[in-house]
Amino acid sequence: MHSHLVQRYGGASGIRDPGTLEAALFRPQTGYYDDIVAEAATLLESLAINHPFVDGNKRIAFAATDIFLRINGYRINHAPMAIYADMMRMFETGTFDAACPTTCCA
């Protein structure tokens, strides 16, 4: 998935740190989170903040979260590019809250 996104949108490919990738993927599975949407928000946050890839971490975070939600019967019900732009702004300003995606899914 990461290679496809980098090829399509640009950037460097490759995994920077396999350990942080593994941690990001397993964090939602700890049993701490109450529901699928909370697990998805955690996946998004972990992939975006841990920077497991050389480039495209926020893109892969968004794409992986969308796929995770779809697999579990949810759909993002807002314009994806608007959500991505909001997500980028929140990460850049340090205001991202893992609870925010709960309002974007149906």
trRosetta pair geometry for C-beta under 8 A, 3 or more apart (Angstrom, degrees):
i j d omega theta_ij theta_ji phi_ij phi_ji
1 4 5.8 -56 -153 35 31 113
1 5 6.5 27 153 -16 65 107
1 60 6.5 114 115 -135 106 93
1 63 6.1 178 171 120 121 132
1 64 6.7 117 115 -76 157 83
1 67 7.6 -93 -118 -12 150 157
2 5 5.9 -58 -149 37 32 109
2 6 6.3 28 156 -16 67 108
2 13 6.8 128 129 -142 98 85
2 15 7.9 101 78 -72 166 75
2 53 5.6 -165 -149 -108 142 146
2 56 6.2 139 -156 96 85 132
2 60 5.0 -2 -99 -97 86 134
3 6 5.9 -57 -145 39 30 109
3 7 6.1 31 156 -20 65 109
3 13 5.4 43 -112 -138 71 135
4 7 5.8 -56 -146 37 27 111
4 8 6.2 19 158 -14 64 111
5 8 5.8 -60 -143 41 29 107
5 9 5.8 -20 174 22 68 113
5 56 5.5 140 111 -172 118 142
5 59 5.0 159 171 133 139 127
5 60 6.0 -165 39 -75 159 74
5 63 6.1 -137 -77 -14 136 158
6 9 6.9 -73 -124 57 20 78
6 10 6.9 -58 -169 119 56 12
6 11 4.8 -101 -135 72 88 95
6 12 7.0 -64 -151 92 135 16
6 13 4.5 168 86 -79 164 86
6 55 6.5 98 -114 86 114 106
6 56 5.2 -109 -78 -30 85 154
7 13 7.7 18 -49 -67 75 128
9 56 7.2 125 76 -113 117 114
9 59 6.3 -166 61 -126 154 158
11 54 7.8 158 156 100 98 90
11 55 3.6 -164 176 129 115 136
11 56 4.8 152 90 -46 160 99
12 54 4.5 -76 105 119 112 126
12 55 4.3 113 48 -1 77 129
13 53 7.9 -55 -156 -169 42 110
13 54 6.7 65 122 47 13 123
13 55 7.3 -64 -66 48 26 101
13 56 8.0 -1 -101 16 54 135
14 53 6.9 136 88 -160 45 73
14 54 4.4 39 70 -12 94 130
15 18 5.6 55 144 -73 139 70
15 21 6.0 -45 -147 -33 118 148
15 52 6.2 -26 -153 153 85 87
15 53 5.9 -63 -114 -107 47 60
15 54 7.3 -65 -39 -23 1 82
16 20 7.6 -16 84 48 94 127
16 51 6.4 -22 58 140 148 85
16 52 6.1 177 50 170 89 31
16 53 5.8 95 -2 165 95 10
16 54 5.0 144 -61 -73 95 54
17 20 4.3 49 99 15 118 108
17 21 6.7 167 94 -14 63 84
17 50 7.7 -122 74 157 122 96
17 51 7.5 61 26 103 116 74
17 52 5.4 -108 66 -135 79 61
18 21 5.4 -56 -149 37 37 115
18 22 6.2 37 155 -19 70 105
18 52 7.3 73 -106 -163 18 108
19 22 5.8 -53 -148 37 31 110
19 23 6.3 31 154 -18 65 107
20 23 5.4 -49 -142 38 36 114
20 24 6.2 40 156 -22 65 104
20 50 4.1 175 177 168 112 116
20 51 6.8 1 125 71 154 54
20 52 4.3 -163 95 -89 96 86
21 24 5.8 -55 -149 35 29 111
21 25 6.4 22 156 -14 64 109
21 50 7.5 174 -69 114 36 132
21 52 3.5 124 -67 -172 77 152
21 53 7.5 80 -85 -50 113 70
22 25 5.9 -61 -147 40 29 107
22 26 6.1 12 162 -7 66 114
23 26 6.2 -68 -141 45 26 100
23 27 6.2 45 159 -46 64 100
23 46 6.9 -145 118 -170 79 122
23 50 6.4 177 80 -125 111 155
24 27 6.0 -37 -146 6 26 118
24 43 7.0 86 165 -149 83 56
24 46 3.6 160 -137 137 78 109
24 47 4.7 112 174 -73 143 59
24 50 4.8 -138 -64 31 116 149
24 52 5.9 -115 8 -27 137 133
25 28 7.8 -63 179 25 32 97
25 29 8.0 9 139 -1 60 117
25 43 7.4 37 -119 -131 41 95
25 46 7.8 -156 -35 111 29 137
25 47 8.0 61 -63 -74 63 98
26 29 5.3 -70 -161 44 56 114
26 30 7.3 84 146 -57 77 78
27 30 6.2 -24 -166 -23 40 113
27 42 5.5 -143 120 155 108 114
27 43 7.2 168 71 -86 100 51
27 46 4.7 168 36 -81 148 155
28 33 6.2 -34 -152 17 66 148
28 39 3.8 88 -168 -164 113 85
28 40 7.3 62 -124 -56 147 24
28 42 4.6 151 -88 84 82 119
28 43 4.8 -21 -38 -55 137 89
28 46 7.5 -129 -34 8 85 141
28 68 7.9 48 81 -165 172 153
29 39 7.6 65 -63 -144 45 121
30 33 7.3 92 58 -4 88 86
33 38 4.0 -176 -170 114 109 114
33 39 4.7 155 94 -69 150 69
33 42 5.8 -114 -70 -16 146 143
34 38 5.3 74 45 15 76 154
35 38 5.2 98 55 12 68 102
35 39 7.1 -126 106 -3 37 92
36 39 5.5 -56 -149 38 33 113
36 40 6.2 37 152 -23 67 104
36 69 7.2 119 146 -119 111 62
36 72 4.6 -179 -153 146 145 153
36 73 7.9 65 93 51 174 87
36 74 6.5 174 114 -18 130 133
37 40 5.5 -49 -147 34 34 115
37 41 6.5 37 152 -20 64 102
37 69 7.5 45 -104 -113 64 104
37 74 6.8 141 -80 -104 87 168
37 101 6.4 -165 -177 110 91 97
37 102 5.0 95 141 -109 135 74
37 105 5.4 -164 -113 51 116 148
38 41 5.6 -49 -147 34 33 112
38 42 6.4 36 152 -20 63 105
38 98 7.5 63 -154 141 66 108
38 99 7.8 -10 -113 -107 83 63
38 102 7.2 12 -70 -77 65 112
39 42 5.6 -55 -151 36 32 114
39 43 6.4 37 150 -21 65 103
39 68 7.5 -132 115 158 99 134
40 43 5.6 -51 -149 33 33 113
40 44 6.4 36 152 -20 65 104
40 65 5.0 97 -175 -157 91 90
40 68 5.2 170 -110 99 90 123
40 69 5.2 41 -112 -68 151 92
40 72 7.8 -136 -59 41 116 140
40 74 7.5 -94 -38 66 158 147
40 101 6.2 -118 105 115 105 148
40 105 7.5 94 67 -60 155 154
41 44 5.6 -51 -150 35 33 115
41 45 6.3 31 154 -16 65 107
41 65 7.7 66 -82 -140 28 131
41 98 4.2 115 144 180 113 79
41 99 6.6 64 -180 -82 167 19
41 100 7.2 144 -132 52 124 59
41 101 4.4 -172 -90 38 95 120
41 102 6.8 -33 -50 -43 138 78
42 45 5.8 -53 -144 39 31 110
42 46 6.0 29 158 -19 65 110
42 98 5.8 43 -78 -160 55 138
43 46 5.9 -58 -142 38 26 109
43 47 6.2 18 164 -12 64 110
43 61 7.4 164 132 -154 71 75
43 64 6.2 -126 153 117 120 110
43 65 5.4 162 93 -93 111 82
43 68 5.8 81 59 -4 167 169
44 47 6.4 -64 -147 40 22 102
44 48 6.1 11 162 -11 62 117
44 61 4.9 89 -152 168 56 101
44 62 6.9 52 -131 -85 102 44
44 64 7.7 177 -87 77 57 93
44 65 4.2 17 -72 -72 97 146
44 87 7.6 -95 176 -140 127 136
44 98 7.4 156 67 -130 100 79
44 101 6.4 122 17 -41 156 149
45 48 6.1 -68 -145 42 24 106
45 49 5.8 1 169 -3 66 119
45 61 7.7 124 -26 -160 11 133
45 96 6.6 160 -113 136 93 129
45 98 4.7 -46 -38 -93 145 103
46 49 6.4 -65 -132 45 20 97
46 50 5.5 10 176 -12 63 121
46 61 7.8 169 69 -123 53 109
47 50 6.5 -53 -121 40 18 103
47 52 6.9 -63 -140 18 65 111
47 57 6.2 -177 153 -175 74 80
47 60 5.9 -122 168 103 132 93
47 61 3.7 172 90 -96 113 85
47 64 6.0 122 -43 48 169 141
47 65 7.8 -146 32 -41 135 95
48 57 5.7 124 -131 135 39 97
48 58 4.9 51 -127 -103 99 68
48 61 4.0 -14 -54 -49 85 170
48 87 7.6 -126 -104 167 159 114
48 91 6.0 -109 160 -102 131 141
48 96 7.6 -145 96 -153 145 174
49 91 7.7 -153 -78 -134 76 108
50 57 7.7 -162 71 -157 61 133
51 57 5.0 -66 -115 -80 56 162
52 57 6.9 133 37 -117 60 106
53 56 5.7 -47 108 66 143 83
53 57 5.2 179 48 -78 99 76
53 60 6.2 97 -2 9 149 151
56 59 4.4 -54 -166 46 83 119
56 60 5.5 81 132 -24 93 98
57 60 6.0 -57 -144 39 28 105
57 61 6.2 34 154 -25 63 107
58 61 5.3 -47 -144 33 34 118
58 62 6.5 34 156 -18 64 103
58 84 7.8 114 145 -159 106 88
58 87 6.8 159 -170 124 112 115
58 88 6.3 87 160 -94 157 80
58 91 6.4 -130 -104 19 130 168
59 62 6.0 -57 -152 36 29 107
59 63 6.3 21 155 -12 65 111
60 63 5.7 -57 -140 44 34 109
60 64 5.7 32 161 -19 69 110
61 64 6.2 -56 -140 39 22 107
61 65 6.2 21 159 -18 60 112
61 87 8.0 -168 99 163 119 143
62 65 5.9 -60 -148 37 25 110
62 66 6.4 27 155 -20 63 107
62 80 7.7 110 168 -170 124 97
62 83 7.5 143 -141 111 118 104
62 84 5.4 24 -122 -105 162 96
62 87 6.5 158 -84 66 112 165
63 66 5.7 -54 -148 34 30 112
63 67 6.4 26 156 -14 65 107
64 67 5.8 -56 -148 40 31 109
64 68 6.1 36 152 -23 66 107
65 68 5.5 -51 -144 36 31 115
65 69 6.3 32 156 -18 64 105
65 101 7.3 -98 172 -130 141 161
66 69 5.9 -56 -151 37 28 110
66 70 6.4 27 153 -18 64 108
66 76 5.9 -54 -118 -14 91 127
66 80 7.3 16 -96 -122 143 120
67 70 5.6 -54 -145 37 33 112
67 71 6.3 37 155 -22 66 104
68 71 5.9 -53 -150 33 28 112
68 72 6.6 6 157 0 61 113
69 72 6.0 -74 -151 50 29 99
69 74 4.0 -76 -177 80 93 108
69 75 6.9 148 130 -86 115 18
69 76 6.5 91 86 -45 157 79
69 105 6.1 -129 -150 -123 138 130
70 73 7.8 83 -172 -42 28 11
70 74 6.9 -94 -71 69 30 58
70 75 6.6 53 -97 -93 76 65
74 105 4.7 6 -179 -172 126 121
74 106 7.0 148 -154 70 78 33
75 105 7.0 149 74 -149 34 72
75 106 6.1 -26 62 60 83 83
76 80 6.2 88 99 -89 141 80
76 83 6.4 -78 -177 -9 135 167
76 104 5.5 -6 -147 146 83 104
76 105 6.1 -51 -101 -95 49 70
77 104 6.6 178 44 175 72 53
77 105 6.6 125 2 -137 94 20
77 106 4.4 46 -39 -1 140 116
78 82 6.0 -98 151 75 106 117
78 83 5.3 119 90 -55 117 109
78 104 5.1 -71 11 -143 119 93
79 82 4.1 70 78 8 105 112
79 83 6.8 177 86 -11 54 83
80 83 5.7 -57 -147 38 33 110
80 84 6.1 33 156 -20 68 107
81 84 5.5 -50 -143 38 33 113
81 85 6.2 37 155 -21 65 104
82 85 5.7 -51 -147 35 30 111
82 86 6.4 30 153 -17 63 105
83 86 5.7 -55 -149 38 32 111
83 87 6.1 35 151 -22 66 107
83 104 5.9 83 -113 -142 131 150
84 87 5.5 -52 -145 36 31 114
84 88 6.4 34 154 -21 64 103
85 88 5.8 -51 -148 34 31 112
85 89 6.5 31 153 -19 63 105
86 89 5.7 -55 -150 36 32 112
86 90 6.3 30 153 -18 66 107
87 90 5.8 -56 -148 37 30 110
87 91 6.4 27 156 -16 65 106
87 96 7.1 45 -154 -111 64 114
88 91 5.9 -57 -147 38 30 108
88 92 6.1 28 156 -18 65 110
89 92 5.8 -59 -146 39 28 110
89 93 6.2 6 162 -1 65 114
89 95 8.0 -23 125 52 77 113
90 93 6.2 -68 -140 49 26 96
90 94 8.0 -107 169 66 55 10
90 95 4.8 -102 -146 78 75 81
90 96 4.0 106 136 -77 113 70
90 97 7.6 -97 -169 6 137 63
90 100 7.3 -125 -106 19 169 168
91 94 7.6 32 -173 -72 28 32
91 96 5.2 23 -76 -40 59 131
96 100 7.2 -106 -161 16 61 136
97 100 4.9 108 72 -30 87 98
98 101 7.4 -39 -178 15 48 101
99 102 5.7 -34 -178 5 63 121
100 103 6.7 -54 -175 24 51 104
100 104 7.6 37 141 -14 72 112
101 104 5.2 -65 -156 36 57 116
101 105 6.6 42 157 -22 85 109
102 105 6.8 -66 -148 30 31 104
